[in-house]
Amino acid sequence: MKLVRFRYQNAVRLGVLRDEATVIPLSVEGASMAAFLAKGTPVWQYAQQALEPETVPLSEVQLLAPIADPPKILCVGQNYRDHCEEQNQPIPERPILFSKYATAINDPEGIIPLLPGVSNQIDYEAELAVVIGRQGRNIPEAAAMDYVAGYLCANDVTARDIQYGDKQWVRGKTPDGFFPIGPYLVTADEIPDPHDLPISLTLNGQTMQSSNTSNLIFRIPYLISYFSRTITLQPGDILSTGTPGGVGVFRKPPVFLKEGDVVEVTIQGLGTLRNVVRNPSPM
């Protein structure tokens, strides 16, 4: 099931995408995906019961970030073998963890903002994001997948000069609009093995990243268990699992995002997340 958050006739609602052409609204109060996930386990069964009889053509709605209010955005660095190789870095012995803030969330087709006067080294990172569907702490690795509601395409946009200049990652990773997600949340029942998904990113139609989630160093059950040893995981939390090789900063010469660039993240079974890069509009 493809869960969506969408705008239609000046109202924001939750729904289900059917047949890549039709949206079925959900009969639920509000438009918080995190609150919706907290109400039903497994989520796809709960959503099936909440379908309304009316349908809306996809062409008449604006798809929004499936989750606009995640309690937490938890991220992993250097979690693909090919990404470590392009940096000449050893395989990490434990996950490298950082966070992004909810203000970084961006929509499918949303504008990735440049930061004139602040950064001139803005980079792309295609990632598989995991959405948590149940609250848990000290989750055993063997039970971890029971806490997964579904999966998203994500782009962990990064200001490299800020990241490296600060010598820590948060400020360079989480400017407003630096975490596009979507175009929909695919429920876990539709993805039999999230560790065998082709993942790619194109920049203006040119393939820059092409890998497979089988190259993850720390897999999803381990990450969920690892995070939950110290952090209570909540419905709607997003866990972004890292990016494969091919990022702009390690290319020769480096490639950074510029005005008018079109960035597309594609993961098998999860669709394509498309965004355009622009300078921010004057206030």
Sequence and secondary structure as in RCSB ss.txt:
>XXXX:A:sequence
MKLVRFRYQNAVRLGVLRDEATVIPLSVEGASMAAFLAKGTPVWQYAQQALEPETVPLSEVQLLAPIADPPKILC
VGQNYRDHCEEQNQPIPERPILFSKYATAINDPEGIIPLLPGVSNQIDYEAELAVVIGRQGRNIPEAAAMDYVAG
YLCANDVTARDIQYGDKQWVRGKTPDGFFPIGPYLVTADEIPDPHDLPISLTLNGQTMQSSNTSNLIFRIPYLIS
YFSRTITLQPGDILSTGTPGGVGVFRKPPVFLKEGDVVEVTIQGLGTLRNVVRNPSPM
>XXXX:A:secstr
 EEEEEEETTEEEEEEEETTTEEEEB  SSS HHHHHTT SSHHHHHHHTB S  EEGGGSEEE S S  S EEE
EES BHHHHHHHT    SS EEEEE GGGEE TT EEE  TTT S EE  EEEEEEE S BSS  GGGGGGGEEE
EEEEE  EEHHHHHHHTSSHHHH STT EEEEEEEEEGGG S TTS EEEEEETTEEEEEEEGGGBSS HHHHHH
HHHTTS B TT EEE    S  GGGSSS     TT EEEEEETTTEEEEEEEE     
